[in-house]
Amino acid sequence: MTNSTAVKSLCTAMASAFYPDDTSVNISLINAEIDGNAEYKPRDIEIFRISLSLVIGYIESSRSEGGISVSVREKDIINSIRYHCGIYGLNYADEIDSLGLSTIENGSELW
């Protein structure tokens, strides 16, 4: 499995209805100076952090903008993120605080 595939899979694992597009994944990997085509190493914390930032970056309150809908299951997404942080040995609060969790209430207004 490549790093790029791992990022996409981790995003979907944290938020089951979220399938990040290739461009978002690739730019995130490039910005972190990580080769997306390189072989994924189990429990790679940097790959997890990239995945987490994509999940948090796409949270919004409706599915209409292609992000993660939190209008019904925000608590479940947060619990899933907390669970996956534990698997990777990271402190949930520290990770979320460093990324700045926020919810877009009306993504359509941004267009």
N, C-alpha and C positions, 0 to 999 in steps of 0.2 A: 504494500500500500504506500502511495506517495504522501508527502506532507500535505499536498493540496486536497487529496481525497480524505485524509484524516481530519483536516479542518472542517470540511463539509459534513463528514460523518459525526463529528463531535457537536457541531451546531444542531444537527437534527436530533442527536441524542438528548441535548439539553432542552430543546423546544421542538417537539415532534412534528410540528407543521411548518418548520422553517427549513428551506433549502436555499442556501446562499448561492448567488450566481458566481460563475467562474471569475469574472472580472473583479468582484469584491474580494474574493478569496486571494486571487493572485496579487492584487495591489497590497493587501495586508501582509502577505508573505514577503513581497519585494521590499516594503517599507521596513520590515523587521530583518532584512538581509538574510532571508531563509530561502533556499532553493525549493520551490514547490514540487519539483520532479524528483527530489531526493527521497530515499526510503525513509518512511516514518519510523522513529524509534519509540517503543512503548513508553507511555507516561511522560512524553516530552512536554515539559511545563510551558515552554515558549509556544508550542503549537496549541496547547490548551488555552493559553492567555489570548492568542489571536482569535480562536474560536469564541471564547467568552466575549471579547470585545465586539465581534460581529453580532452575536446574539443580543447583547445589550444595545448596540447601535441601531438595531432594527426593530426594537420594541415600539409598538404604537397601539392605538386603541381600535383599529379597524383593519380588516384584511384587504381593504381596497387598494392600499399602496404597496402591497407585496411584502409587508413586514410580518412580524409575529403579532397575532391578536392577543392582547392581554385583557380585553374587555370582559371575558368570562373566566379565564383561568390564570390570571396574573399570579396568584398565590402558588399554583402548581409550577409555573415556570420558575419562580423564585426558589421554591423547594428543590426543583431539579438542578438549578445552578448551584445551590448550597451543597447538594449531594455530590455533584461532580467536582466541586472544589475540594471536598473531603477526599475523594478518590486520588486527586492529584496532590494532596497534602498542603493545600492552600487555605488560608483563612478567608472565609466568605466575605466578612465585613471589610477586610482590607482590600480585597480584589474589587468589590463593588464600589467602595469609596474612591479607589484610584481611577475607576472608569467613569464614574458619575452617572448612575442609573437615573433615567428620566423617561417619562412616557409622553409621546406626542398625542395630544387629544384629537387633533383633526389634521391628519397628514395632507388632505386635499387642499387645505388653506395655504400650504407651502408652495404650491405650483403656480 
